């Protein structure tokens, strides 16, 4: 550490000596210039005039050089801005014919728009005589004839399968042959129904075999036969609507049937 302190101290002393030597040299040079005879800080009259002449010459040179970049007002242009043929006169020559294309009439413009030119005829040819012609519209055909309707099969049906898609719901029936069994059944389920004459016919009711209520079934007709009695029914989905009462949903479709022959159920639309 002591050696480093001595080293840095010596460097500082050396720098100070160099600064002093430089300062002494500059002072000696200033004294030498002042000792030269005829040398003075104030400019002489001849030198001031020469410097003024040089400044004026430089100003003239600069003004003449920059003047070329400023556009001057052009003279000799035509008095009318647009000529009769549509061209604009922008040059001094009087014989200049203009740069505008010759005027194009309407038919020529339509010909060019239609794809025609001098070497290729236009696909639509129109002349002045065509403009004078009248256009006659055809007479009204009158009332259109009525077309016969045709049955269209529903989605999922093939040709020859036209018809109405019916809702499928499992159903069964029960036949009552006496008033005792019927009233026992009706009272146990609190059904509101009138009496039935079992001496002339039996009573059949339709019972749902699914989650659908029995009130959706409606008996439409009963066709007696020697071998069987066909009971036709349809499904009324409105019985499941929110506005239907519980009595309507729980009601059983019933109808009188002849005694003896078996019963066959037939769903109809």
Residue pairs with C-beta under 8 A, 6 or more apart in sequence:
33 39
43 51
75 92
76 92
77 89
77 90
77 92
78 89
80 89
81 88
81 89
82 88
83 89
83 98
85 98
85 100
85 102
85 103
86 98
86 100
86 103
87 97
87 98
87 99
87 100
88 98
88 99
88 100
89 96
89 98
104 112
107 126
107 127
107 128
110 122
110 124
110 126
111 117
111 122
111 126
114 122
114 123
114 124
115 122
115 123
116 122
116 123
151 162
152 162
153 159
153 161
153 162
154 165
157 163
163 269
164 269
166 234
166 235
166 267
166 269
167 235
167 237
169 208
169 210
169 212
169 216
169 217
169 235
170 208
170 209
170 210
171 206
171 207
171 208
171 209
171 217
171 233
171 265
172 206
172 207
172 209
173 204
173 205
173 206
173 207
173 231
173 263
173 265
174 204
174 205
174 207
175 202
175 203
175 204
175 257
175 263
176 182
176 185
176 196
176 198
176 202
176 203
176 204
176 205
177 198
177 202
177 259
178 198
179 195
179 196
179 198
182 196
182 198
182 203
185 191
186 193
189 250
191 250
191 251
191 252
192 247
193 254
196 203
196 256
200 256
201 256
201 257
201 258
201 259
202 256
202 257
202 258
202 259
203 254
203 255
203 256
203 257
204 231
204 254
204 255
204 256
204 257
204 263
205 252
205 253
205 254
206 214
206 217
206 219
206 231
206 233
206 252
206 253
206 254
206 265
207 214
207 252
208 214
208 216
208 217
212 240
213 239
213 240
213 249
213 250
214 249
214 250
214 251
214 252
214 253
215 236
215 239
215 244
215 248
215 249
215 250
215 251
215 252
215 253
216 235
216 236
216 237
216 239
216 240
217 233
217 234
217 235
217 236
217 252
217 253
218 233
218 234
218 235
218 236
218 253
219 231
219 232
219 233
219 253
219 254
219 255
220 232
220 233
220 234
220 268
221 231
221 232
222 229
222 230
222 231
222 232
222 255
222 256
222 257
223 229
223 230
223 232
224 257
224 258
224 261
225 261
226 261
227 261
227 262
228 261
228 262
228 263
228 264
229 257
229 258
229 261
229 262
229 263
229 264
230 264
230 266
231 255
231 257
231 263
231 264
231 265
231 266
232 266
232 267
232 268
233 253
233 265
233 266
233 267
233 268
234 267
234 268
234 269
235 267
238 244
239 248
239 249
240 249
257 263
